């Protein structure tokens, strides 16, 4: 009799087991999606900081080779100091244009429709501090 009863058992998943598996998979996907978005935002900020650093380095290299005089415009840095100069910037929290002061050699990030707005990256550090 025990052989007969063991053969009659159906193999497979119950509805509860399937619901648990589907909910765990959904939870993992939502966590991965959140982290992916966060990583993309951080990469935009990092790319902007690298671009700012390259432009500032090129400005100071120009000044060192020209008796401390800063270039008249960012475009005068190409092609000797920079391959190309981007007109606009884009970070995780916004975008706009670069403003350059030839007297001080400072680059300021301007957002569209405003003057000299202080923007911060995802970690709370000001873009201008990089």
Buried (B, 14 or more C-beta within 10 A) or exposed (E): EEEEEEEEEEEEEEEEEEEEEEEEEEEEEEEEEEEEEEEEBBEBBBBBBEBBEBBBEBBBBBBEEEEEEBBEEBEBBEEEBBEEBEEEBBBBBBBBEBEBEBEEBEBBBBBEEEEEBEBBBEEEEEBBEB
